[in-house]
Each structure stands twice: as C-alpha cells, then as structure tokens.
Amino acid sequence: MNYQQIPPEELKPDFGENATIRWLIKEDDGAKAAAMRYFEVRPGGKIKPHHHPWEHEIFVVKGEGRLRIGRKWYDVRAGDFIYVPPNTVHEYINAGEESFEFICVIPLKPTVDEDKPLEC
C-alpha cells in the first residue's frame, strides 16, 4: 500500500497539537513484533512530553524538527534517524516552515518491565 491510502488521524489534544498519525502496519495487519506509524507535525505543531515502556526507532522523512530525549535536545531533518530508549521522556516540535514528517517503529509489547519516566 501507499501511506497516503491510510487516512491521517488528528492527535488527541493531551498528546499533541497540530499533528496527525497514520498506523501503517499494526497487529491487526498480522504484524507479530512491531508496528509502523507515520507522523506529520504541521508548522507550529508538537507532540507533547511523554514516556512509555517501549523503545522507538524514528526516521525523518521530511522537514525539520526539534526532538527532546531525556534532558537533551536534538535538531533533526530529513534523512536523520533516531533511537528513543524505553521510559525516556521525549517530545517532538516542528522547527521549520513545512511539515515535519517521520516514520516511527515501536514494538507491539513493552521492552522493559517497569513503566517509569527517565530524564537521562
């Protein structure tokens, strides 16, 4: 399929602003280990600070963003890839004038036993 065949879902206000998610591959599709999602953060948008007991693998497809992992901020742009460890507080901000778009792969099950925020 093409990602554009999946309708974007607006993020809930407590999770993000001016941003959408498309669930490209999920357990319902037969995936056994991981899900793939496509995020679009429009200019002025963000995904608010949060954490969870699983890691993320991110690949930036388009635009520029600022990504906080723990206490450190990273400037990212198309072509960059990022690893977010489990339980680490993280957030995403569009830092440009075009959409900041990225693929995010997550495991279908937690990768650590505890769900507690880390600010490393």
C-alpha positions in Angstrom: 0.0 0.0 0.0 0.9 3.6 -0.2 0.9 5.6 3.1 -1.5 8.1 1.6 -4.1 5.4 1.4 -4.3 5.4 5.2 -6.4 8.4 6.5 -4.5 10.6 9.0 -5.9 10.8 12.5 -5.6 14.0 14.4 -3.7 13.5 17.7 -5.7 14.0 20.8 -5.1 17.4 22.5 -3.4 15.9 25.5 -0.9 14.1 23.3 -0.1 16.7 20.6 -1.1 19.8 18.7 -1.4 20.3 15.0 -0.2 16.8 14.3 -1.5 13.5 12.8 -0.7 9.8 12.9 -1.2 7.1 10.3 -1.0 3.5 11.6 0.8 1.9 8.6 1.4 -1.6 10.0 -0.2 -2.9 13.2 -1.1 -6.1 14.9 -4.4 -6.3 13.1 -2.5 -6.5 9.8 -0.7 -9.6 11.1 2.4 -8.0 12.5 3.9 -10.1 15.2 6.7 -7.9 16.6 6.4 -4.2 15.6 4.1 -1.5 14.4 4.9 1.2 12.0 3.4 4.7 12.2 3.7 7.8 10.1 3.5 11.2 11.9 3.0 14.6 10.4 3.6 17.6 12.7 2.4 20.7 10.9 4.1 24.1 11.3 3.6 25.3 14.9 2.7 21.8 15.9 4.2 19.4 18.5 3.9 16.1 20.2 3.9 16.7 24.0 6.4 15.2 26.5 5.5 11.6 27.3 7.1 8.2 28.0 6.3 4.5 27.8 7.9 1.2 28.4 9.0 0.6 24.8 11.7 1.9 22.5 11.2 3.9 19.3 13.0 3.9 16.1 12.5 7.1 14.1 13.3 8.0 10.5 12.7 11.7 9.4 11.1 11.8 6.0 10.5 15.5 5.6 11.1 18.8 7.2 12.9 19.9 10.3 12.2 19.3 14.0 13.5 19.5 17.5 13.4 16.3 19.5 14.0 16.1 23.2 15.1 12.8 24.6 15.5 12.9 28.4 17.2 16.3 29.1 18.9 16.7 25.7 17.5 18.4 22.6 18.4 17.4 19.1 17.9 19.3 15.8 16.8 16.8 13.1 15.9 17.0 9.5 15.0 14.7 6.5 17.3 11.7 6.4 18.2 11.6 10.1 17.3 8.6 12.2 16.9 8.5 16.0 16.7 5.9 18.7 14.5 6.7 21.8 15.1 4.3 24.7 12.2 2.9 26.7 10.8 5.0 29.5 12.8 8.0 28.4 10.7 11.2 28.4 10.6 12.6 24.8 8.8 15.2 22.7 8.8 16.5 19.2 8.4 20.0 17.9 8.2 21.2 14.3 11.1 23.6 13.9 10.5 24.6 10.3 8.1 26.2 7.9 6.9 22.9 6.3 5.5 19.7 7.7 7.9 17.7 9.9 7.2 14.1 9.0 8.7 10.9 10.3 8.2 7.1 10.5 8.1 5.7 14.0 8.5 2.0 14.6 7.6 0.6 18.0 7.4 -3.0 19.4 4.0 -4.5 20.0 5.0 -5.4 23.6 6.9 -3.4 26.2 10.7 -3.7 26.0 11.2 -3.2 29.8 9.3 -4.4 32.8 8.7 -1.1 34.5 6.8 1.9 33.3 8.6 4.8 35.0 9.8 8.1 33.4 13.6 8.6 32.9 15.1 12.0 32.4 18.6 10.9 31.5 
